[in-house]
Amino acid sequence: MRNRANVVFRNSRGEFVDAPAVAATRLKSECGTVLDEAVRGGAVVITRHATPKAVLISFEEFQALVRDRVPDLKNLDAEYDGLLARMQKPAARHGMSAAFDATPAQLGRAAVKAAGRKRR
C-alpha cells in the first residue's frame, strides 16, 4: 500500500524535489523497492501514521550534502584572506577606531540602531 502524500524539499543542488512518501510498513516489507526509489529520485520520505518521520536519501545525495556542509580548507583560507584584506581598508580601520573610542552610551545607541535595521 503506497502513501500518496509527497514532501517537497530542496536537494543539494538547490532544486525543489517532490519526494515520495512511503509508509514505514511498506519500507519494512519492500525494502529493496523503496531503496531503488530513493536511489532513482534522490530521496524517499518515510512516514508513520501519515506523519513524516525520516528520510532515506541516495548515497550520491548524501555525499553532496556532506561535502557542502564541510568547507574545504582552501575555501576557508581564501575566506579568511578576504576578511583580513577588508579589515585593512581605511574605512574598516576608521570604524574600529570609532568603536574603540566610543562611550558606552554611543555603543548602546549604535547597537539599538543596528538591531532595528535587522528586524525589517
C-alpha atoms as one frame of an Amber mdcrd trajectory, in Angstrom:
protein
   0.000   0.000   0.000   1.517   3.317  -1.079   1.213   6.541   0.883   0.068
   9.246  -1.558   1.353  12.311   0.320   4.644  13.617  -1.058   7.041  16.000
   0.661   8.762  18.858  -1.147  12.319  19.682  -0.100  15.387  21.433  -1.532
  18.086  18.991  -2.641  21.860  19.507  -2.549  21.741  21.350  -5.887  19.181
  23.815  -4.551  16.342  22.370  -6.634  12.905  21.714  -5.176  12.209  17.987
  -5.270   8.921  16.216  -4.733   9.981  13.198  -2.655   7.533  10.315  -2.480
   6.262   9.436   0.973   6.390   5.769   1.900   4.750   4.209   4.934   7.143
   2.533   7.361   5.239  -0.733   6.922   5.922  -0.636   3.175   9.601   0.047
   3.838   9.662  -2.982   6.102   8.061  -5.281   3.543   9.558  -3.815   0.328
  12.933  -2.504   1.435  14.683  -3.160  -1.896  11.991  -1.426  -3.936  11.932
   1.609  -1.641  15.727   1.758  -1.707  15.636   1.757  -5.528  13.128   4.655
  -5.411  15.481   6.652  -3.188  18.435   5.990  -5.497  16.419   6.983  -8.573
  14.793  10.091  -7.116  17.393  11.173  -4.579  15.157  10.723  -1.534  12.119
   8.990  -0.076  10.244  10.248   2.990   9.367   7.516   5.484   6.098   8.102
   7.313   4.355   6.574  10.306   0.618   7.194  10.548   0.922   9.673   7.628
   3.455  11.801   9.549   6.997  12.199   8.114   9.479  10.541  10.476  12.674
  10.034   8.450  14.224  10.480   5.022  16.042   7.807   3.060  18.458   9.504
   0.645  20.703   8.158  -2.068  24.409   7.897  -1.323  25.084  10.475  -4.070
  22.728  12.964  -2.394  24.295  12.233   0.998  27.815  12.879  -0.334  26.723
  16.175  -1.895  25.073  17.318   1.339  28.096  16.391   3.449  30.525  17.969
   1.003  28.555  21.238   1.109  28.492  21.270   4.922  32.231  20.803   5.415
  34.156  23.724   3.954  37.332  22.908   2.098  40.473  24.209   3.827  41.400
  26.205   0.712  37.962  27.872   0.767  38.360  28.742   4.446  41.839  30.079
   3.750  40.516  32.281   0.930  37.610  33.464   3.085  39.999  34.411   5.900
  42.342  36.239   3.500  39.402  38.208   2.078  38.162  39.135   5.546  41.644
  40.223   6.606  42.045  42.341   3.448  38.687  44.086   4.081  39.719  44.784
   7.671  42.870  46.574   6.432  40.949  49.133   4.328  40.780  52.708   5.643
  37.000  52.580   6.217  37.338  49.462   8.391  40.220  50.981  10.337  38.181
  54.145  10.874  35.192  52.087  12.031  37.271  50.096  14.504  38.900  53.266
  15.869  35.453  54.840  16.299  34.183  51.709  18.076  37.114  51.608  20.493
  36.873  55.351  21.184  33.064  55.333  21.664  31.446  55.823  25.032  29.125
  53.114  26.409  26.114  55.316  25.583  27.273  55.700  21.959  27.792  51.948
  21.651  24.308  51.336  23.080  22.673  53.710  20.578  24.590  52.096  17.699
  23.512  48.616  18.837  19.850  49.645  19.062  20.053  51.257  15.620  21.684
  48.141  14.100  19.122  45.824  15.730  16.282  47.912  14.285  17.708  47.545
  10.759  17.915  43.748  11.043  14.251  43.388  12.039  12.930  44.937   8.850
